[in-house]
Amino acid sequence: MTVTVTAESAAPPTGVLLDFKNTEMTFPNGTVALRGVDLAVRRGEFVSVVGPSGCGKSTLLRIASGLETASDGVTTVNTDHIGYVFQDATLLPWRNVAKNVELLAELDGRTSRAVRAAKAAKAIELVGLKGFEKSLPRQLSGGMRMRVSLARSLTLDPELFLFDEPFGALDEITRERLNDELLRLFVEQGFAGLFITHSVSEAVYLSTKVVVMSGRPGNVVATFDVPFDMPRDPDIRFTPEFGELVGEVSHALREGHR
Amino acid sequence: MAAAEAAGTIASTTTAAPRAASLNSLIRMSWWKVIVVFAALIGLWYLAAKHYADKGLPYLVPYPHDVFHAMFLDAGTRHDLLVSLWRSTEVALTGLALAIVIGVVWAVVMAQAKWVEQSLYPYAVILQCIPILALVPMIGALAGYEFKSRVIVTVMISLFPMVSNTLFGLQATDQGQRELFQLQGARAWTRLVKLQVPAALPNIFVGLRTAAGLSVVGAIVGDQFFQRGTPGLGVLIQVDASRLLGPELYAAILTASLLGVVVFLLFGLLGRLAIGRWYSFR
């Protein structure tokens, strides 16, 4: 049994930033969450993972971030610039937007106060929250809180960005808007993404690659390359090609669920 | 696009000075209901006073206007009341300050590990269960029958709500926020100072408000146990009672009650001022 998690600042020439090889996860209570998962995220890729509830999608992210350790397999992480956005924005309610965005760099202790503030200001501008620096989380809508959460991770200059159903709790309109913002950031900032979602159309719209997982124990049952160019036109969602791909992914999802 | 969404939501939320809003709600409380009940109580008081006056025992329930006179118009009584009030306030606030420090430190230590909590929490409960009266001779023998012993009793009475509320607050920190700190490799101390303590402030202030009310109880009770030195309202109440000074006794009791109410309100207000910006007290 081999379990390794490596973190190196220089990625190998292949550009693989995150690599799961035969990753297994069995929880102490005996639940097998993941079985033999092979999945890689390379530079320039935005990989979405769709799967039924409880298939271990989130566990995969928790292993990648280091919050959990896989019970078997080899997990390789080739960067220490990792951003993460979770289902909940996890903002500190007593800090205003600017101070919340500065938090991660502040905890690192590696950046000076001035650099931190400048980075935060830039990140806030990137997510379109300029003018709300002094607002408190409780004065913001759910969508805006997610933007703050995004901005907070952007201050880490992530090479790899992990998303755990970040827009799941938002209404459809806000969600689509944030999808567009995220695509723009992906193109501009050049990070690679691993995105967990329940929504097949969201996965196809955002990604360069969509991975379908089976129900518990989670396992990769299908992988789809998304052929549409970046940056993407929002109207692509209404083309027959898009609809066809969504249909194929949905079909694979249903097959894997059986 | 983002600004439009943002502007839309910001306008619909009540963002204008939440601090002022919480103060206003306190002021706008429907006071007339309180006043109606107050008038009814005064009426009942007059009836009771009349009853005892007719029986020839006027000092048991003196007339409200006699109490009012003793409390505000009689220079001698007023002086005694103010001096006692000040001494009791001193005891209450000293005891409360100690209870806050001890309580928060105790809770912070317990929040560090489950085994520490399991070793130390039972003692907080035991402290709460000890009949203070049983300890009076011991405290008196060890610390004397003056200020120091009265403060000790105050601390013992007001400590538990500080410990239990602070501990609850420290442990109730959001899991996602904890993991955020963990992912950034934050040390336990950083997590405590930047996450757990601020997140526990609402609970700490609830504990503080309760402890503040109890500190006045402690000061009065401590007075009655330890009567040497410069005793306060508790002793005044006992002396007035033993001399059958009805109006003076009632004035002292009312003063002690007012002290309790004022301290309770003051610390409630303090909580609102400190964290009302981001937290809504019920």
Interface residues (C-beta under 8 A of the other chain):
Chain A: S65 G66 L67 Y84 F86 D88 T90 L92 P93 W94 L103 L104 E106 L107 D108 V127 G128 L129 K130 G131 F132 S135 L136 P137 R138 Q139 L140 S141 G143 M144 R147 T174 R177 D180 E181
Chain B: M1 A2 A3 E5 A6 T9 I10 T13 T15 D174 G176 Q177 E179 L180 F181 Q182 L183 Q184 G185 A186 T190 K194 L195 P198 A199 L201 I275 R277 W278 Y279
